Amino acid sequence: MAYEKLKLSTPAPVLSWANHDLGPEETKMAKNVASLPFVFKHVALMPDVHLGKGALVGSVVATKDAILPAAVGVDIGCGMCAVKTPFTAMQLEGKLKQIRLEIEAAIPVGFNENKDVDKTVSNWQGWREFKDLHSGVQHLESKALKQMGSLGGGKGLPHAVVTQ
């Protein structure tokens, strides 16, 4: 999948792999982030990028001498993860579809959830603070328990594999 360099007048370029056209608010947020003085090289937008708070969810913002909390944990349920593997691109040639199918079979994706709550999930000490969350979400604790370890309600798995 090829990227598009967005035509924005910002100090750092914005490279987009988005599978949709950005709306005006998304464009404004991408422009704001790409204008920060500590952005390193460029801002990258993943296929399922969407509005967040402070930064677009599904954006990758490398920084120099700074950490952007809004770009790190706004949508903690998103299933993006960069993992260095011991495999070369040549070793994975022709196997990516099967790998993706196996990941999707093993990890609930979309609006699916785990059938059972894993013991390590139910023992997590953070559940004690669930009662302190906004009253509008407190009734969702059992759903949250079953979605822990899943890829939640997003639009699917990442479409990129990083190799050596």
DOFI-984765 format. One record per residue (C-alpha): x, y, z; residue in one letter. Coordinates in steps of 0.25 Angstrom, whole numbers, padded with zeros to 4 digits. Example, Ala and Ser with C-alpha at 12.3 -4.5 7.8 and 13.67 -1.06 7.14 Angstrom:
[[0049,-0018,0031],"A"] [[0055,-0004,0029],"S"] 
# end
This chain:
[[0000,0000,0000],"M"] [[0006,0013,-0004],"A"] [[0005,0026,0004],"Y"] [[0001,0040,-0001],"E"] [[0009,0052,0004],"K"] [[-0002,0062,0008],"L"] [[-0002,0076,0002],"K"] [[-0001,0084,0015],"L"] [[0008,0096,0018],"S"] [[0015,0090,0031],"T"] [[0029,0089,0036],"P"] [[0028,0074,0036],"A"] [[0021,0066,0024],"P"] [[0009,0058,0027],"V"] [[0010,0044,0020],"L"] [[-0004,0037,0019],"S"] [[-0007,0023,0017],"W"] [[-0022,0026,0021],"A"] [[-0032,0018,0014],"N"] [[-0042,0030,0013],"H"] [[-0041,0045,0010],"D"] [[-0038,0053,0023],"L"] [[-0050,0062,0027],"G"] [[-0047,0077,0031],"P"] [[-0045,0074,0046],"E"] [[-0036,0062,0043],"E"] [[-0028,0071,0033],"T"] [[-0027,0082,0044],"K"] [[-0022,0073,0054],"M"] [[-0012,0066,0045],"A"] [[-0007,0081,0042],"K"] [[-0006,0085,0056],"N"] [[0002,0073,0060],"V"] [[0012,0074,0048],"A"] [[0014,0088,0052],"S"] [[0020,0085,0066],"L"] [[0034,0088,0067],"P"] [[0039,0075,0072],"F"] [[0033,0066,0061],"V"] [[0044,0057,0056],"F"] [[0044,0055,0041],"K"] [[0029,0054,0038],"H"] [[0015,0050,0043],"V"] [[0010,0037,0038],"A"] [[-0005,0034,0037],"L"] [[-0009,0019,0037],"M"] [[-0021,0013,0029],"P"] [[-0032,0015,0040],"D"] [[-0028,0029,0045],"V"] [[-0039,0036,0051],"H"] [[-0041,0048,0061],"L"] [[-0035,0048,0075],"G"] [[-0033,0058,0085],"K"] [[-0020,0066,0082],"G"] [[-0015,0056,0072],"A"] [[-0022,0047,0062],"L"] [[-0024,0033,0066],"V"] [[-0016,0024,0057],"G"] [[-0005,0035,0055],"S"] [[0010,0032,0057],"V"] [[0017,0044,0062],"V"] [[0032,0042,0065],"A"] [[0038,0053,0073],"T"] [[0051,0058,0077],"K"] [[0053,0062,0092],"D"] [[0038,0062,0095],"A"] [[0027,0052,0098],"I"] [[0013,0055,0093],"L"] [[0003,0048,0103],"P"] [[-0009,0051,0094],"A"] [[-0002,0044,0083],"A"] [[0002,0032,0092],"V"] [[-0011,0028,0100],"G"] [[-0023,0035,0095],"V"] [[-0029,0022,0089],"D"] [[-0023,0012,0097],"I"] [[-0032,0001,0091],"G"] [[-0026,0003,0077],"C"] [[-0019,-0009,0072],"G"] [[-0007,-0003,0066],"M"] [[0007,-0009,0070],"C"] [[0020,-0008,0064],"A"] [[0028,-0021,0067],"V"] [[0042,-0024,0061],"K"] [[0042,-0039,0057],"T"] [[0054,-0048,0053],"P"] [[0048,-0049,0039],"F"] [[0052,-0043,0026],"T"] [[0043,-0038,0016],"A"] [[0047,-0050,0007],"M"] [[0043,-0060,0017],"Q"] [[0029,-0054,0019],"L"] [[0027,-0053,0004],"E"] [[0013,-0059,0000],"G"] [[0010,-0062,0015],"K"] [[0005,-0049,0020],"L"] [[-0010,-0053,0017],"K"] [[-0009,-0066,0025],"Q"] [[-0002,-0059,0036],"I"] [[-0013,-0048,0037],"R"] [[-0024,-0059,0037],"L"] [[-0017,-0066,0048],"E"] [[-0016,-0054,0056],"I"] [[-0031,-0051,0054],"E"] [[-0034,-0065,0058],"A"] [[-0027,-0064,0071],"A"] [[-0030,-0049,0075],"I"] [[-0044,-0044,0075],"P"] [[-0045,-0032,0065],"V"] [[-0056,-0022,0062],"G"] [[-0068,-0022,0071],"F"] [[-0065,-0036,0076],"N"] [[-0059,-0040,0090],"E"] [[-0053,-0051,0097],"N"] [[-0063,-0062,0101],"K"] [[-0057,-0063,0115],"D"] [[-0050,-0054,0124],"V"] [[-0036,-0058,0126],"D"] [[-0032,-0059,0141],"K"] [[-0020,-0049,0139],"T"] [[-0030,-0039,0133],"V"] [[-0040,-0041,0145],"S"] [[-0029,-0040,0155],"N"] [[-0024,-0026,0149],"W"] [[-0024,-0016,0160],"Q"] [[-0028,-0005,0151],"G"] [[-0043,-0010,0151],"W"] [[-0044,-0004,0165],"R"] [[-0044,0010,0159],"E"] [[-0055,0006,0149],"F"] [[-0065,0012,0159],"K"] [[-0058,0025,0158],"D"] [[-0061,0027,0143],"L"] [[-0072,0035,0137],"H"] [[-0085,0029,0141],"S"] [[-0089,0028,0126],"G"] [[-0079,0016,0125],"V"] [[-0079,0009,0138],"Q"] [[-0090,-0001,0133],"H"] [[-0079,-0005,0123],"L"] [[-0070,-0012,0132],"E"] [[-0073,-0026,0128],"S"] [[-0072,-0023,0113],"K"] [[-0058,-0016,0117],"A"] [[-0054,-0029,0124],"L"] [[-0057,-0037,0112],"K"] [[-0051,-0028,0102],"Q"] [[-0037,-0027,0109],"M"] [[-0027,-0034,0100],"G"] [[-0036,-0032,0088],"S"] [[-0034,-0022,0077],"L"] [[-0047,-0015,0082],"G"] [[-0057,-0008,0073],"G"] [[-0047,-0002,0063],"G"] [[-0047,-0004,0048],"K"] [[-0038,-0016,0047],"G"] [[-0023,-0020,0048],"L"] [[-0011,-0012,0043],"P"] [[-0007,-0014,0029],"H"] [[0008,-0013,0031],"A"] [[0018,-0023,0035],"V"] [[0032,-0017,0039],"V"] [[0043,-0027,0035],"T"] [[0058,-0025,0036],"Q"] 
# end
